[in-house]
Amino acid sequence: MLQADAQEAKTAAPNDTVAAPVTANDLYREMRIQAGQYAAQNRHQVLVGDFTCDDINDQIVGWVDRDNPEGPFFDVLMVTRHNGQLHSEFKQIPFAQSEQYALCIDDKTAPPVMSWQVNDPEYIRDVIGDGDLCNIAVRVDDFMCDAPQFFWSEKPDESGEHWMFFRN
Protein backbone atom coordinates (compact mmCIF):
# COMPACT_ATOMS: atom_id res chain seq x y z
CA MET A 1 0.00 0.00 0.00
CA LEU A 2 2.80 2.44 0.80
CA GLN A 3 4.41 1.76 -2.55
CA ALA A 4 1.08 2.45 -4.31
CA ASP A 5 0.74 5.75 -2.46
CA ALA A 6 4.31 6.72 -3.38
CA GLN A 7 3.46 6.12 -7.03
CA GLU A 8 0.22 8.09 -6.64
CA ALA A 9 2.14 10.96 -5.07
CA LYS A 10 4.43 11.12 -8.11
CA THR A 11 1.45 11.52 -10.44
CA ALA A 12 -0.48 14.01 -8.31
CA ALA A 13 0.16 17.73 -8.69
CA PRO A 14 1.80 18.77 -5.38
CA ASN A 15 0.11 22.17 -5.01
CA ASP A 16 -3.14 21.41 -6.78
CA THR A 17 -5.57 19.79 -4.34
CA VAL A 18 -8.42 20.06 -6.83
CA ALA A 19 -6.58 17.87 -9.36
CA ALA A 20 -5.16 15.35 -6.87
CA PRO A 21 -6.71 11.90 -7.17
CA VAL A 22 -7.96 9.99 -4.14
CA THR A 23 -5.08 7.86 -2.80
CA ALA A 24 -5.17 4.49 -1.07
CA ASN A 25 -4.33 6.27 2.21
CA ASP A 26 -7.31 8.61 1.68
CA LEU A 27 -9.58 5.63 1.05
CA TYR A 28 -8.49 3.63 4.11
CA ARG A 29 -8.61 6.69 6.38
CA GLU A 30 -12.18 7.38 5.28
CA MET A 31 -13.02 3.68 5.63
CA ARG A 32 -11.85 3.79 9.25
CA ILE A 33 -13.74 7.03 9.98
CA GLN A 34 -16.99 5.99 8.29
CA ALA A 35 -17.11 2.28 9.16
CA GLY A 36 -14.87 1.74 12.18
CA GLN A 37 -11.30 0.79 12.88
CA TYR A 38 -11.74 -2.85 11.83
CA ALA A 39 -13.58 -2.27 8.52
CA ALA A 40 -10.42 -2.57 6.40
CA GLN A 41 -9.82 -6.06 7.83
CA ASN A 42 -12.89 -7.36 5.97
CA ARG A 43 -12.30 -8.83 2.53
CA HIS A 44 -13.08 -5.91 0.27
CA GLN A 45 -13.05 -4.85 -3.36
CA VAL A 46 -11.82 -1.48 -4.59
CA LEU A 47 -12.76 0.35 -7.79
CA VAL A 48 -10.53 3.20 -8.98
CA GLY A 49 -11.70 5.54 -11.72
CA ASP A 50 -13.46 8.77 -12.51
CA PHE A 51 -16.94 8.21 -11.05
CA THR A 52 -17.78 11.91 -10.75
CA CYS A 53 -17.09 13.04 -14.34
CA ASP A 54 -14.41 15.54 -13.28
CA ASP A 55 -11.44 13.75 -14.94
CA ILE A 56 -9.92 12.90 -11.52
CA ASN A 57 -9.74 9.36 -10.11
CA ASP A 58 -12.01 8.51 -7.22
CA GLN A 59 -12.04 5.30 -5.17
CA ILE A 60 -14.93 3.13 -4.09
CA VAL A 61 -14.69 0.19 -1.71
CA GLY A 62 -17.27 -2.48 -0.88
CA TRP A 63 -17.43 -5.38 1.59
CA VAL A 64 -19.91 -7.65 3.35
CA ASP A 65 -20.50 -6.47 6.92
CA ARG A 66 -21.59 -9.38 9.12
CA ASP A 67 -21.00 -7.51 12.39
CA ASN A 68 -24.12 -5.33 12.21
CA PRO A 69 -26.70 -6.40 14.83
CA GLU A 70 -29.48 -5.69 12.30
CA GLY A 71 -28.15 -8.40 9.98
CA PRO A 72 -25.69 -8.60 7.12
CA PHE A 73 -25.18 -5.58 4.87
CA PHE A 74 -23.08 -4.86 1.82
CA ASP A 75 -21.23 -1.69 2.78
CA VAL A 76 -20.08 0.72 0.07
CA LEU A 77 -17.83 3.70 0.70
CA MET A 78 -17.41 6.24 -2.09
CA VAL A 79 -14.50 8.67 -1.78
CA THR A 80 -13.83 11.64 -4.07
CA ARG A 81 -12.42 15.14 -4.00
CA HIS A 82 -15.30 17.58 -4.27
CA ASN A 83 -14.22 21.19 -4.82
CA GLY A 84 -10.70 20.20 -3.71
CA GLN A 85 -11.85 18.69 -0.41
CA LEU A 86 -11.92 14.98 0.41
CA HIS A 87 -15.55 13.88 0.42
CA SER A 88 -16.95 10.45 1.29
CA GLU A 89 -20.38 8.89 1.52
CA PHE A 90 -21.16 5.56 3.15
CA LYS A 91 -24.04 3.33 2.01
CA GLN A 92 -25.24 0.18 3.73
CA ILE A 93 -27.24 -2.07 1.44
CA PRO A 94 -29.27 -4.74 3.29
CA PHE A 95 -29.81 -8.27 2.09
CA ALA A 96 -33.63 -8.31 2.14
CA GLN A 97 -35.83 -9.08 -0.85
CA SER A 98 -38.69 -7.04 0.58
CA GLU A 99 -36.94 -3.66 0.23
CA GLN A 100 -36.19 -1.81 -3.02
CA TYR A 101 -32.86 -0.53 -1.68
CA ALA A 102 -31.60 -4.06 -1.06
CA LEU A 103 -29.79 -7.06 -2.45
CA CYS A 104 -31.65 -10.34 -2.69
CA ILE A 105 -29.25 -13.02 -1.47
CA ASP A 106 -26.36 -13.27 0.96
CA ASP A 107 -25.03 -16.73 0.11
CA LYS A 108 -21.91 -16.41 2.32
CA THR A 109 -19.71 -17.97 -0.40
CA ALA A 110 -19.12 -14.95 -2.63
CA PRO A 111 -19.80 -11.26 -1.99
CA PRO A 112 -21.80 -9.14 -4.41
CA VAL A 113 -19.66 -7.79 -7.24
CA MET A 114 -19.03 -4.08 -7.69
CA SER A 115 -18.44 -2.75 -11.18
CA TRP A 116 -18.75 0.43 -13.10
CA GLN A 117 -20.98 1.06 -16.05
CA VAL A 118 -20.76 3.89 -18.57
CA ASN A 119 -24.21 4.97 -19.78
CA ASP A 120 -25.37 7.10 -22.68
CA PRO A 121 -26.39 10.62 -21.61
CA GLU A 122 -29.83 9.94 -23.19
CA TYR A 123 -30.27 6.98 -20.82
CA ILE A 124 -29.44 9.18 -17.84
CA ARG A 125 -31.92 11.81 -18.99
CA ASP A 126 -34.78 9.58 -20.23
CA VAL A 127 -34.65 6.50 -17.98
CA ILE A 128 -33.20 7.83 -14.75
CA GLY A 129 -34.82 11.22 -15.18
CA ASP A 130 -31.91 13.51 -14.34
CA GLY A 131 -29.69 14.56 -17.23
CA ASP A 132 -27.31 16.34 -14.84
CA LEU A 133 -26.05 13.11 -13.22
CA CYS A 134 -22.63 11.76 -14.14
CA ASN A 135 -23.15 9.01 -16.73
CA ILE A 136 -20.91 6.54 -14.88
CA ALA A 137 -22.71 4.20 -12.49
CA VAL A 138 -21.32 2.09 -9.68
CA ARG A 139 -23.24 -1.20 -9.77
CA VAL A 140 -23.56 -3.73 -6.97
CA ASP A 141 -24.70 -7.08 -8.32
CA ASP A 142 -25.66 -10.23 -6.42
CA PHE A 143 -26.83 -11.85 -9.71
CA MET A 144 -30.23 -12.66 -8.20
CA CYS A 145 -32.15 -9.41 -8.66
CA ASP A 146 -31.74 -6.05 -10.38
CA ALA A 147 -28.44 -4.43 -9.46
CA PRO A 148 -28.59 -1.23 -7.39
CA GLN A 149 -26.69 1.58 -9.07
CA PHE A 150 -25.26 4.82 -7.74
CA PHE A 151 -24.70 7.95 -9.80
CA TRP A 152 -22.84 11.12 -8.82
CA SER A 153 -24.79 14.37 -8.76
CA GLU A 154 -22.89 17.63 -8.50
CA LYS A 155 -25.92 19.02 -6.70
CA PRO A 156 -26.60 17.21 -3.40
CA ASP A 157 -30.05 16.03 -2.36
CA GLU A 158 -31.92 17.33 0.72
CA SER A 159 -29.75 15.24 3.05
CA GLY A 160 -26.53 16.57 1.50
CA GLU A 161 -25.63 13.35 -0.34
CA HIS A 162 -24.20 13.40 -3.86
CA TRP A 163 -24.45 9.66 -4.66
CA MET A 164 -27.96 8.97 -5.97
CA PHE A 165 -29.50 5.50 -5.83
CA PHE A 166 -31.22 3.99 -8.88
CA ARG A 167 -32.62 0.56 -9.62
CA ASN A 168 -34.52 -0.60 -12.72
Rosetta blueprint (number, residue, H / E / L):
1 M L
2 L H
3 Q H
4 A H
5 D H
6 A H
7 Q H
8 E H
9 A H
10 K H
11 T H
12 A L
13 A L
14 P L
15 N L
16 D L
17 T L
18 V L
19 A L
20 A L
21 P L
22 V L
23 T L
24 A H
25 N H
26 D H
27 L H
28 Y H
29 R H
30 E H
31 M H
32 R H
33 I H
34 Q H
35 A H
36 G L
37 Q L
38 Y L
39 A H
40 A H
41 Q H
42 N L
43 R L
44 H E
45 Q E
46 V E
47 L E
48 V E
49 G E
50 D L
51 F L
52 T L
53 C L
54 D L
55 D L
56 I L
57 N L
58 D E
59 Q E
60 I E
61 V E
62 G E
63 W E
64 V E
65 D E
66 R L
67 D L
68 N L
69 P L
70 E L
71 G L
72 P L
73 F E
74 F E
75 D E
76 V E
77 L E
78 M E
79 V E
80 T E
81 R E
82 H E
83 N L
84 G L
85 Q E
86 L E
87 H E
88 S E
89 E E
90 F E
91 K E
92 Q E
93 I E
94 P E
95 F E
96 A L
97 Q L
98 S L
99 E L
100 Q L
101 Y L
102 A L
103 L E
104 C L
105 I L
106 D L
107 D L
108 K L
109 T L
110 A L
111 P L
112 P L
113 V E
114 M E
115 S E
116 W E
117 Q E
118 V E
119 N L
120 D L
121 P H
122 E H
123 Y H
124 I H
125 R H
126 D H
127 V H
128 I H
129 G L
130 D L
131 G L
132 D L
133 L L
134 C L
135 N L
136 I E
137 A E
138 V E
139 R E
140 V E
141 D E
142 D L
143 F L
144 M L
145 C L
146 D L
147 A L
148 P L
149 Q E
150 F E
151 F E
152 W E
153 S L
154 E L
155 K L
156 P L
157 D L
158 E L
159 S L
160 G L
161 E L
162 H L
163 W E
164 M E
165 F E
166 F E
167 R L
168 N L
